[in-house]
């Protein structure tokens, strides 16, 4: 663009075009508004380290924990340890929730109607006794074939060794990744007490100590299996009863504290809801855990459909429940991964997919494999916090949205699938021309699970389409 007297011109390849002054001003405002807003979001940080980043690189076990686990495994000769660990991993990943009686009855009615529809000449109101018995027999056979029968695991000492080989590194990576988001977004949070429900090998205590070791002075680990508690205690002293524990003030229990007035700054339940038998037991447990939560409740499950739905059950139970006696009047709010308080939009899609997130980690060494493998853990998590009052309206010109799938970096633009603050899933194409240089660079340096600012126009619409 160049000026000649009072007139403005745009230089083109073949001819010059005059640009009106009013149009020139609007173009300048539109191109500069969003880069300035994004610069406010950055708060002086580099694009590759913007505040919305929550992803971590490959997670490694603490050195003392890894040495203790290897020492215990080498001291015990467990037959076919690697094979059994692989089978246990597959079993835990594919385990389903127990179906309710009402749902089972509904499936039976649908199957019965299906079998009657196959017989065109049969009158449903006047069915012969023999034919009706045959239909019922076929319905029962189909239900037995398609209904998942829950198998409870008894975690004795032998199974505990196999579980340590199979899930110690992956479970620690998932819990550490979830807790690290609180550490990053709430830098001033310094918990003094931890309750780890379904503690197992104590990965929740180890992950919390790695992040807040300076402030935590009480670790209460609750697990119904006494053998798992003893194994977790051995991991603390590096496999030998003569050595000092890696960190102090760790208490192992088989039952939750009885008094509802006892609260903990941080409550963790990792891969524990899937161990409970039915919906009623899960709701009662989640409600009890929330009563004992002073600041944050962190729930982690497998990144499967059932794992995700377990967390959504817990979310609805806490957000919608009315306590008979409110020991803590502060209201619950979703801290992560959701950026809203509505129903998960993934559950309302035509093809339901779980809301999960990937995390790379280094596995434990085995006798057959002396080097560590880089593996991927897919997990779902939910973090609930207590808020003093209703959340005020966001004064900023953006809303944070969660990236819920792989980011596709193309030539001069980036494609992101986002779960936005209005409770809808949207597909956003980010380019320098439309969103500005800062927003474009932030998107290129983001990945699955990170947060991105979505800028809202004056009319309240966003430059993307609902999915």
MARKEZA-997560 format. One record per residue (C-alpha): x, y, z negated; residue number from 1. Coordinates in nm, 4 decimals. Each point is the difference from the previous one (the first is absolute). Layout:
<nodes>
[node [X, Y, Z], NUM]
...
</nodes>
This chain:
<nodes>
[node [0.0000, 0.0000, 0.0000], 1]
[node [0.1259, 0.3481, 0.0853], 2]
[node [-0.1388, 0.3540, -0.0178], 3]
[node [-0.0289, 0.2660, 0.2664], 4]
[node [-0.1228, 0.3282, -0.1452], 5]
[node [-0.3007, -0.0859, -0.2194], 6]
[node [-0.0879, -0.3191, 0.1864], 7]
[node [0.0985, -0.3547, -0.1054], 8]
[node [0.0832, -0.2674, 0.2603], 9]
[node [0.0718, -0.3727, -0.0120], 10]
[node [0.2748, -0.1130, 0.2357], 11]
[node [-0.1013, -0.3022, 0.2091], 12]
[node [0.1763, -0.1835, 0.2779], 13]
[node [-0.1953, 0.1644, 0.2824], 14]
[node [-0.1670, 0.3114, -0.1419], 15]
[node [-0.0506, 0.2105, -0.3126], 16]
[node [-0.3251, 0.0057, -0.1981], 17]
[node [-0.1092, 0.2882, -0.2172], 18]
[node [-0.0989, -0.0954, -0.3569], 19]
[node [-0.2476, 0.2230, -0.1871], 20]
[node [0.1302, 0.1368, -0.3290], 21]
[node [-0.2883, -0.1500, -0.2029], 22]
[node [0.0715, -0.3477, 0.1418], 23]
[node [0.3697, 0.0430, -0.0726], 24]
[node [-0.0724, 0.0752, -0.3667], 25]
[node [-0.2287, -0.3013, -0.0380], 26]
[node [0.2597, -0.2323, 0.1544], 27]
[node [0.2663, 0.1270, -0.2384], 28]
[node [-0.2273, -0.0475, -0.3071], 29]
[node [-0.1089, -0.3502, 0.1035], 30]
[node [0.3552, -0.1228, 0.0569], 31]
[node [0.1404, 0.1467, -0.3202], 32]
[node [-0.2748, -0.0754, -0.2543], 33]
[node [0.0565, -0.3752, -0.0393], 34]
[node [0.3824, 0.0048, -0.0055], 35]
[node [-0.0193, 0.2512, -0.2871], 36]
[node [-0.2507, -0.2166, -0.1865], 37]
[node [0.2146, -0.3082, 0.0531], 38]
[node [0.3015, 0.1901, -0.1263], 39]
[node [-0.1966, 0.0626, -0.3220], 40]
[node [-0.0694, -0.3726, -0.0216], 41]
[node [0.3717, -0.0784, 0.0366], 42]
[node [0.0905, 0.2263, -0.2964], 43]
[node [0.3505, 0.0468, 0.1347], 44]
[node [0.0697, -0.3733, 0.0520], 45]
[node [0.1360, -0.1543, 0.3179], 46]
[node [-0.2435, -0.1587, 0.2427], 47]
[node [0.1475, -0.3455, -0.0627], 48]
[node [-0.0553, 0.0522, -0.3747], 49]
[node [-0.3402, 0.1706, 0.0000], 50]
[node [-0.2174, -0.0296, -0.3160], 51]
[node [-0.2361, -0.2553, 0.1543], 52]
[node [0.2610, -0.2731, 0.0351], 53]
[node [-0.0713, -0.2971, -0.2269], 54]
[node [0.1712, -0.2805, 0.1907], 55]
[node [0.3106, -0.1616, -0.1426], 56]
[node [0.2876, -0.1773, 0.1660], 57]
[node [0.0786, -0.3642, -0.0712], 58]
[node [-0.0589, -0.0593, -0.3718], 59]
[node [0.2487, -0.2051, -0.1984], 60]
[node [-0.0524, -0.1673, -0.3341], 61]
[node [0.1824, 0.1576, -0.2956], 62]
[node [0.3409, -0.1601, -0.0298], 63]
[node [-0.0621, -0.1357, -0.3501], 64]
[node [-0.3368, -0.1482, 0.1014], 65]
[node [0.1461, -0.1687, 0.3072], 66]
[node [0.2930, -0.1447, -0.1930], 67]
[node [-0.2318, -0.1294, -0.2716], 68]
[node [-0.2333, -0.1650, 0.2536], 69]
[node [0.2868, -0.1704, 0.1833], 70]
[node [0.1502, -0.1143, -0.3302], 71]
[node [-0.3291, -0.1573, -0.1111], 72]
[node [-0.0611, -0.1667, 0.3369], 73]
[node [0.3517, -0.1440, 0.0129], 74]
[node [-0.0337, -0.1334, -0.3543], 75]
[node [-0.3160, -0.1930, 0.0877], 76]
[node [-0.0017, -0.2665, 0.2692], 77]
[node [-0.3433, 0.0488, 0.1573], 78]
[node [-0.0652, -0.2462, 0.2805], 79]
[node [-0.0814, 0.1430, 0.3450], 80]
[node [-0.0054, 0.3517, -0.1422], 81]
[node [0.0089, 0.1853, 0.3341], 82]
[node [-0.2728, -0.2174, 0.1543], 83]
[node [-0.2277, 0.0318, -0.3026], 84]
[node [0.0595, 0.3756, -0.0139], 85]
[node [-0.1038, 0.0334, 0.3645], 86]
[node [-0.3168, -0.2041, -0.0611], 87]
[node [-0.0890, 0.2042, -0.3079], 88]
[node [0.0458, 0.3255, 0.1922], 89]
[node [-0.2353, -0.1181, 0.2748], 90]
[node [-0.2546, -0.1204, -0.2553], 91]
[node [-0.0065, 0.3293, -0.1898], 92]
[node [-0.0254, 0.1990, 0.3231], 93]
[node [-0.2901, -0.2033, 0.1415], 94]
[node [-0.1985, -0.0308, -0.3245], 95]
[node [-0.3587, 0.1287, 0.0224], 96]
[node [-0.2383, 0.1450, -0.2542], 97]
[node [-0.2612, -0.2265, -0.1502], 98]
[node [-0.3280, 0.0538, 0.1830], 99]
[node [-0.2956, 0.1097, -0.2121], 100]
[node [-0.3172, -0.2101, -0.0387], 101]
[node [-0.2141, 0.2613, 0.1782], 102]
[node [0.2359, 0.0092, 0.2978], 103]
[node [0.0107, -0.3802, 0.0126], 104]
[node [-0.3806, -0.0133, -0.0023], 105]
[node [-0.0148, 0.2583, 0.2797], 106]
[node [0.2423, -0.2049, 0.2129], 107]
[node [-0.2100, -0.3122, -0.0562], 108]
[node [-0.3174, 0.1766, 0.1206], 109]
[node [0.1755, 0.1259, 0.3128], 110]
[node [0.1330, -0.3474, 0.0803], 111]
[node [-0.3432, -0.1535, -0.0507], 112]
[node [-0.1577, 0.2493, 0.2417], 113]
[node [0.2798, -0.0680, 0.2473], 114]
[node [-0.0609, -0.3777, -0.0033], 115]
[node [-0.3765, 0.0452, 0.0331], 116]
[node [0.0537, 0.2337, 0.2967], 117]
[node [0.1894, -0.2745, 0.1807], 118]
[node [-0.3119, -0.2197, -0.0130], 119]
[node [-0.2526, 0.1756, 0.2230], 120]
[node [-0.2829, -0.2528, -0.0476], 121]
[node [0.0027, 0.0125, -0.3810], 122]
[node [-0.2584, 0.2031, -0.1878], 123]
[node [0.1682, 0.1527, -0.3052], 124]
[node [-0.3267, 0.0131, -0.1975], 125]
[node [-0.0720, -0.3706, 0.0595], 126]
[node [0.3317, -0.1823, -0.0280], 127]
[node [0.0163, -0.3741, -0.0536], 128]
[node [0.1662, -0.1021, -0.3280], 129]
[node [0.2685, -0.2041, 0.1750], 130]
[node [0.0923, 0.2801, 0.2388], 131]
[node [0.0111, 0.2573, -0.2820], 132]
[node [0.2321, -0.2243, -0.2019], 133]
[node [0.2293, -0.0350, 0.3035], 134]
[node [0.0145, 0.3796, 0.0422], 135]
[node [0.0838, 0.0481, -0.3685], 136]
[node [0.2725, -0.2630, 0.0246], 137]
[node [0.1569, 0.1777, 0.2981], 138]
[node [-0.0186, 0.3333, -0.1818], 139]
[node [0.1775, -0.1437, -0.3054], 140]
[node [0.2704, -0.1579, 0.2153], 141]
[node [0.0627, 0.3273, 0.1814], 142]
[node [0.0149, 0.1938, -0.3265], 143]
[node [0.2526, -0.2447, -0.1441], 144]
[node [0.2107, 0.0334, 0.3126], 145]
[node [-0.0028, 0.3800, 0.0255], 146]
[node [-0.0141, 0.1095, -0.3659], 147]
[node [0.3328, 0.0546, -0.1729], 148]
[node [0.0336, -0.1939, -0.3251], 149]
[node [0.2168, 0.1860, -0.2454], 150]
[node [0.2916, -0.1897, -0.1516], 151]
[node [0.1391, 0.1437, -0.3227], 152]
[node [0.3757, -0.0129, -0.0547], 153]
[node [0.1389, -0.1033, -0.3369], 154]
[node [0.3243, 0.1923, -0.0388], 155]
[node [0.2175, -0.2367, -0.1995], 156]
[node [0.3801, 0.0078, -0.0151], 157]
[node [0.0474, -0.1950, 0.3245], 158]
[node [-0.2441, 0.2137, 0.2006], 159]
[node [0.1569, 0.3084, -0.1559], 160]
[node [0.3380, -0.0901, 0.1497], 161]
[node [-0.1563, -0.0476, 0.3432], 162]
[node [-0.1920, 0.3265, -0.0368], 163]
[node [0.3205, 0.1836, -0.0895], 164]
[node [0.1677, -0.1257, 0.3167], 165]
[node [-0.3045, 0.0828, 0.2119], 166]
[node [-0.1355, 0.3284, -0.1349], 167]
[node [0.2509, 0.1764, -0.2268], 168]
[node [0.1573, 0.2209, 0.2694], 169]
[node [-0.3196, 0.0613, 0.1988], 170]
[node [-0.2098, 0.0769, -0.3069], 171]
[node [0.2613, 0.2388, -0.1343], 172]
[node [0.0183, 0.1816, 0.3367], 173]
[node [-0.3773, 0.0533, 0.0157], 174]
[node [-0.0271, 0.1284, -0.3587], 175]
[node [0.3073, 0.2227, 0.0350], 176]
[node [-0.1353, 0.1514, 0.3228], 177]
[node [-0.3376, 0.0804, -0.1622], 178]
[node [0.1547, 0.1493, -0.3146], 179]
[node [0.2545, 0.2033, 0.1960], 180]
[node [-0.2849, 0.2018, 0.1547], 181]
[node [-0.0970, 0.1237, -0.3468], 182]
[node [0.3639, 0.0819, -0.0667], 183]
[node [0.0303, 0.2023, 0.3210], 184]
[node [-0.3314, 0.1856, -0.0059], 185]
[node [-0.0099, 0.0606, -0.3765], 186]
[node [0.3597, 0.0756, -0.0901], 187]
[node [-0.0983, 0.1316, -0.3439], 188]
[node [-0.1694, -0.3269, -0.1016], 189]
[node [0.2122, -0.1782, -0.2617], 190]
[node [-0.1853, -0.2997, -0.1487], 191]
[node [0.0855, -0.1185, -0.3485], 192]
[node [-0.1986, -0.3264, -0.0042], 193]
[node [-0.0802, -0.2714, 0.2556], 194]
[node [-0.2592, -0.2777, 0.0051], 195]
[node [0.0670, -0.2711, 0.2590], 196]
[node [-0.3057, -0.2261, 0.0284], 197]
[node [0.0668, -0.3383, 0.1614], 198]
[node [0.3687, 0.0802, -0.0351], 199]
[node [0.1266, -0.3379, 0.1214], 200]
[node [0.3769, 0.0399, 0.0348], 201]
[node [-0.0097, 0.3591, -0.1247], 202]
[node [0.0461, 0.1707, 0.3374], 203]
[node [-0.2240, 0.2881, -0.1102], 204]
[node [0.2220, 0.0697, -0.3010], 205]
[node [0.3181, -0.0224, 0.2082], 206]
[node [-0.1356, 0.2330, 0.2711], 207]
[node [-0.1231, 0.2526, -0.2579], 208]
[node [0.3339, -0.0074, -0.1813], 209]
[node [0.1842, 0.0624, 0.3279], 210]
[node [-0.2076, 0.3167, 0.0558], 211]
[node [-0.0606, 0.1334, -0.3539], 212]
[node [0.2605, -0.1767, -0.2115], 213]
[node [0.0867, 0.3193, -0.1851], 214]
[node [-0.3517, 0.0681, -0.1300], 215]
[node [-0.1609, -0.3442, -0.0439], 216]
[node [0.0383, -0.1338, -0.3530], 217]
[node [-0.2736, -0.2670, -0.0093], 218]
[node [-0.0688, -0.2840, 0.2461], 219]
[node [-0.2973, -0.2258, -0.0763], 220]
[node [-0.0158, -0.2997, 0.2358], 221]
[node [-0.3215, -0.2064, -0.0130], 222]
[node [-0.0245, -0.3408, 0.1660], 223]
[node [-0.2187, -0.2959, -0.0942], 224]
[node [0.2821, -0.2473, 0.0752], 225]
[node [0.2450, -0.0445, -0.2854], 226]
[node [0.2502, -0.1691, 0.2337], 227]
[node [0.0038, 0.3044, 0.2313], 228]
[node [0.0537, 0.2291, -0.2987], 229]
[node [0.2992, -0.2062, -0.1129], 230]
[node [0.1424, 0.0012, 0.3524], 231]
[node [-0.0426, 0.3779, 0.0253], 232]
[node [0.1753, 0.0364, -0.3364], 233]
[node [0.2914, -0.2086, 0.1290], 234]
[node [0.0298, 0.2313, 0.3006], 235]
[node [0.0419, 0.2930, -0.2387], 236]
[node [0.3003, -0.1590, -0.1703], 237]
[node [0.1557, -0.1131, 0.3306], 238]
[node [-0.0842, -0.3658, -0.0540], 239]
[node [0.1925, -0.0352, -0.3253], 240]
[node [-0.1418, 0.0423, -0.3492], 241]
[node [0.3344, 0.1322, -0.1284], 242]
[node [0.0100, 0.3122, 0.2181], 243]
[node [-0.1835, 0.3244, -0.0708], 244]
[node [-0.3154, 0.0849, 0.2007], 245]
[node [0.0289, 0.2271, 0.3035], 246]
[node [-0.2331, 0.2503, -0.1721], 247]
[node [-0.1588, 0.0024, -0.3421], 248]
[node [-0.3489, 0.0350, -0.1455], 249]
[node [-0.1587, -0.2670, 0.2212], 250]
[node [-0.2843, -0.1939, -0.1632], 251]
[node [-0.1637, -0.3081, 0.1497], 252]
[node [-0.3620, -0.0848, -0.0819], 253]
[node [-0.2597, -0.2474, 0.1232], 254]
[node [-0.2975, 0.2266, -0.0639], 255]
[node [-0.0818, 0.3678, 0.0483], 256]
[node [0.0004, 0.2309, -0.3040], 257]
[node [-0.3424, -0.0154, -0.1661], 258]
[node [-0.0434, 0.3630, -0.1011], 259]
[node [-0.1410, 0.2192, 0.2812], 260]
[node [0.1666, 0.3037, -0.1547], 261]
[node [0.3468, -0.1319, 0.0896], 262]
[node [0.1005, 0.1608, 0.3322], 263]
[node [0.3103, -0.0188, 0.2187], 264]
[node [0.1409, 0.2686, 0.2267], 265]
[node [0.0378, -0.2500, 0.2837], 266]
[node [-0.2028, -0.3189, 0.0563], 267]
[node [0.1044, -0.2463, 0.2718], 268]
[node [-0.1802, -0.3116, 0.1267], 269]
[node [0.1869, -0.1581, 0.2908], 270]
[node [-0.1424, -0.3077, 0.1757], 271]
[node [-0.2157, -0.0663, -0.3080], 272]
[node [-0.3562, 0.0621, 0.1200], 273]
[node [0.0318, -0.2846, 0.2504], 274]
[node [0.0712, -0.2362, -0.2912], 275]
[node [-0.3364, 0.0720, -0.1635], 276]
[node [-0.2811, -0.2420, 0.0731], 277]
[node [-0.3039, 0.2123, 0.0895], 278]
[node [-0.1276, 0.3521, 0.0571], 279]
[node [-0.1360, 0.0463, -0.3527], 280]
[node [0.3343, -0.0896, -0.1566], 281]
[node [0.1847, 0.2353, 0.2363], 282]
[node [-0.2339, 0.2935, -0.0718], 283]
[node [0.0293, -0.0512, -0.3770], 284]
[node [0.3786, -0.0160, 0.0230], 285]
[node [0.0294, 0.3108, 0.2178], 286]
[node [-0.2319, 0.1944, -0.2300], 287]
[node [0.2092, -0.1007, -0.3016], 288]
[node [0.3219, 0.1004, 0.1733], 289]
[node [-0.1465, 0.3390, 0.0901], 290]
[node [-0.1031, 0.0542, -0.3635], 291]
[node [0.3626, -0.0544, -0.1004], 292]
[node [0.1337, 0.2354, 0.2695], 293]
[node [0.1210, 0.3379, -0.1161], 294]
[node [0.1386, 0.1342, 0.3301], 295]
[node [0.0299, -0.2489, 0.2899], 296]
[node [-0.1411, -0.3437, 0.0805], 297]
[node [0.1903, -0.1824, 0.2763], 298]
[node [-0.1523, -0.3074, 0.1691], 299]
[node [0.1939, -0.2023, 0.2596], 300]
[node [-0.1213, -0.2993, 0.2025], 301]
[node [0.0883, -0.1926, 0.3144], 302]
[node [-0.0542, 0.1915, 0.3249], 303]
[node [-0.2799, -0.2304, 0.1158], 304]
[node [-0.3722, 0.0634, 0.0458], 305]
[node [-0.0756, -0.1589, -0.3347], 306]
[node [0.2802, 0.1884, -0.1740], 307]
[node [-0.1253, 0.3313, 0.1359], 308]
[node [-0.3601, -0.0760, -0.0927], 309]
[node [0.1060, -0.0913, -0.3550], 310]
[node [0.1430, 0.3495, -0.0352], 311]
[node [-0.3111, 0.1617, 0.1469], 312]
[node [-0.2128, -0.1909, -0.2528], 313]
[node [0.2189, 0.1392, -0.2769], 314]
[node [-0.0210, 0.3512, 0.1462], 315]
[node [-0.3799, -0.0056, 0.0147], 316]
[node [-0.0244, -0.1487, -0.3493], 317]
[node [0.2076, 0.2784, -0.1549], 318]
[node [-0.1327, 0.2958, 0.1993], 319]
[node [-0.3666, -0.0967, -0.0362], 320]
[node [-0.0017, -0.1582, -0.3440], 321]
[node [-0.1470, 0.1798, -0.2996], 322]
[node [0.1742, -0.0992, -0.3209], 323]
[node [-0.2215, -0.0632, -0.3023], 324]
[node [0.2427, 0.1916, -0.2216], 325]
[node [0.2485, 0.2282, 0.1682], 326]
[node [0.3274, -0.0238, -0.1873], 327]
[node [0.1575, 0.2294, 0.2586], 328]
[node [-0.2355, 0.2567, 0.1620], 329]
[node [0.2335, 0.0717, 0.2924], 330]
[node [-0.1442, -0.1126, 0.3318], 331]
[node [0.1726, -0.2474, 0.2363], 332]
[node [0.1329, 0.1089, 0.3376], 333]
[node [0.1800, -0.1827, 0.2792], 334]
[node [0.3671, 0.0983, 0.0154], 335]
[node [0.1183, -0.2354, 0.2785], 336]
[node [-0.0142, -0.1305, 0.2651], 337]
[node [-0.3420, 0.1574, 0.0699], 338]
[node [-0.0103, 0.3762, 0.0447], 339]
[node [-0.3740, 0.0031, -0.0767], 340]
[node [-0.2501, -0.1434, -0.2485], 341]
[node [-0.2366, -0.1551, 0.2562], 342]
[node [-0.0450, -0.3628, 0.1046], 343]
[node [0.2927, -0.1397, 0.1955], 344]
[node [-0.0739, 0.0680, 0.3704], 345]
[node [0.1739, -0.3227, 0.1009], 346]
[node [-0.2786, -0.1998, -0.1642], 347]
[node [-0.2594, 0.1655, 0.2246], 348]
[node [0.1738, -0.0746, 0.3309], 349]
[node [-0.1331, -0.2600, 0.2431], 350]
[node [0.3119, -0.2125, -0.0444], 351]
[node [0.1066, 0.0242, -0.3638], 352]
[node [0.3760, 0.0196, -0.0482], 353]
[node [0.1790, 0.0302, -0.3344], 354]
[node [0.1591, 0.3262, -0.1074], 355]
[node [0.3529, -0.1186, -0.0659], 356]
[node [0.3509, 0.1383, 0.0136], 357]
[node [0.3369, -0.1574, 0.0895], 358]
[node [0.3146, 0.0025, -0.2112], 359]
[node [0.3350, -0.1630, 0.0810], 360]
[node [0.1995, -0.1664, -0.2766], 361]
[node [0.2979, -0.2302, -0.0532], 362]
[node [-0.0958, -0.3503, -0.1065], 363]
[node [0.1721, -0.2135, -0.2629], 364]
[node [0.2890, -0.2151, 0.1081], 365]
[node [-0.0564, -0.3740, 0.0243], 366]
[node [0.2346, -0.2962, 0.0008], 367]
[node [-0.0580, -0.0642, 0.3701], 368]
[node [0.0317, 0.3707, 0.0885], 369]
[node [0.2870, 0.1855, -0.1671], 370]
[node [-0.0817, 0.3374, 0.1580], 371]
[node [-0.3070, 0.2091, -0.0756], 372]
[node [-0.2791, 0.0242, 0.2557], 373]
[node [-0.1841, 0.3216, 0.0797], 374]
[node [-0.3692, -0.0800, -0.0339], 375]
[node [-0.3248, 0.1941, 0.0321], 376]
[node [-0.2615, 0.0281, -0.2741], 377]
[node [-0.3508, 0.1075, 0.1011], 378]
[node [-0.1985, 0.1191, -0.2978], 379]
[node [-0.3047, 0.2060, -0.0935], 380]
[node [-0.0039, 0.2308, -0.2993], 381]
[node [-0.2237, 0.2412, -0.1873], 382]
[node [0.1066, 0.2714, -0.2441], 383]
[node [-0.2628, 0.1667, -0.2180], 384]
[node [0.0683, 0.2983, -0.2235], 385]
[node [-0.1848, 0.1830, -0.2729], 386]
[node [-0.0857, 0.3599, 0.0819], 387]
[node [-0.0838, 0.2703, -0.2531], 388]
[node [-0.2771, 0.1509, 0.2173], 389]
[node [-0.1481, -0.0154, 0.3473], 390]
[node [0.2517, 0.0493, 0.2773], 391]
[node [-0.0015, 0.3596, 0.1197], 392]
[node [-0.0408, 0.0859, 0.3667], 393]
[node [0.3249, -0.0232, 0.1907], 394]
[node [0.1225, 0.3573, 0.0609], 395]
[node [0.2504, -0.1092, 0.2643], 396]
[node [-0.0896, -0.0014, 0.3731], 397]
[node [0.0666, -0.3741, 0.0196], 398]
[node [-0.1158, -0.3311, -0.1504], 399]
[node [0.2323, -0.2922, -0.0603], 400]
[node [-0.0744, -0.3138, 0.2023], 401]
[node [0.1500, -0.3473, -0.0336], 402]
[node [0.1623, -0.1718, 0.2988], 403]
[node [-0.1596, -0.3479, 0.0069], 404]
[node [0.1760, -0.1599, 0.2972], 405]
[node [0.3241, 0.0096, 0.1915], 406]
[node [0.0948, 0.3448, 0.1332], 407]
[node [0.0520, 0.0036, 0.3781], 408]
[node [0.2633, 0.2521, 0.1088], 409]
[node [-0.0439, 0.0798, 0.3679], 410]
[node [0.1588, 0.2526, 0.2313], 411]
[node [-0.0812, 0.3471, -0.1382], 412]
[node [-0.2841, -0.1251, -0.2208], 413]
[node [-0.0707, -0.2322, -0.2940], 414]
[node [-0.3098, -0.2150, -0.0557], 415]
[node [-0.1136, -0.0571, -0.3590], 416]
[node [-0.2981, -0.1845, -0.1482], 417]
[node [-0.1050, 0.1867, -0.3146], 418]
[node [-0.2391, -0.0476, -0.2912], 419]
[node [-0.1095, 0.3585, -0.0644], 420]
[node [-0.1349, 0.1875, -0.3002], 421]
[node [-0.3579, -0.0165, 0.1319], 422]
[node [0.0041, -0.3810, -0.0241], 423]
[node [0.0271, -0.0617, 0.3760], 424]
[node [0.2641, -0.1724, 0.2108], 425]
[node [0.1284, 0.2227, 0.2770], 426]
[node [0.2510, -0.0343, 0.2830], 427]
[node [0.2207, 0.3074, 0.0314], 428]
[node [0.2361, 0.0873, 0.2851], 429]
[node [0.2672, 0.2424, -0.1219], 430]
[node [0.2085, 0.2090, 0.2378], 431]
[node [0.2081, 0.3151, -0.0243], 432]
[node [-0.2411, 0.1923, 0.2212], 433]
[node [-0.3116, -0.0764, -0.2050], 434]
[node [0.1226, -0.0307, -0.3614], 435]
[node [0.3352, 0.1796, 0.0065], 436]
[node [0.3613, -0.1057, -0.0326], 437]
[node [-0.0041, -0.0622, -0.3764], 438]
[node [-0.3051, -0.2257, 0.0029], 439]
[node [0.1334, -0.1932, 0.2991], 440]
[node [0.3347, -0.0645, -0.1682], 441]
[node [-0.1680, -0.1058, -0.3242], 442]
[node [-0.2120, -0.2531, 0.1906], 443]
[node [0.3010, -0.1434, 0.1843], 444]
[node [0.1763, -0.0552, -0.3319], 445]
[node [-0.3038, -0.1643, -0.1639], 446]
[node [-0.1051, -0.3616, -0.0054], 447]
[node [-0.2720, -0.2359, -0.1134], 448]
[node [-0.1137, 0.0948, -0.3512], 449]
[node [0.1260, 0.3608, -0.0020], 450]
[node [-0.2131, 0.3111, -0.0473], 451]
[node [-0.0483, 0.2654, 0.2684], 452]
[node [-0.1765, 0.3380, -0.0171], 453]
[node [-0.3073, 0.0278, 0.2220], 454]
[node [-0.0752, 0.3627, 0.0796], 455]
[node [-0.3634, 0.1066, -0.0072], 456]
[node [-0.1315, 0.2580, 0.2451], 457]
[node [-0.2280, 0.2861, -0.1015], 458]
[node [-0.3066, -0.1941, 0.1061], 459]
[node [0.1130, -0.2974, -0.2113], 460]
[node [0.0760, -0.2316, 0.2920], 461]
[node [0.3229, -0.1856, 0.0552], 462]
[node [0.1650, -0.0513, 0.3365], 463]
[node [-0.0587, -0.3738, 0.0122], 464]
[node [-0.2701, -0.2538, 0.0557], 465]
[node [-0.1678, -0.2354, -0.2449], 466]
[node [0.0725, -0.3644, 0.0523], 467]
</nodes>
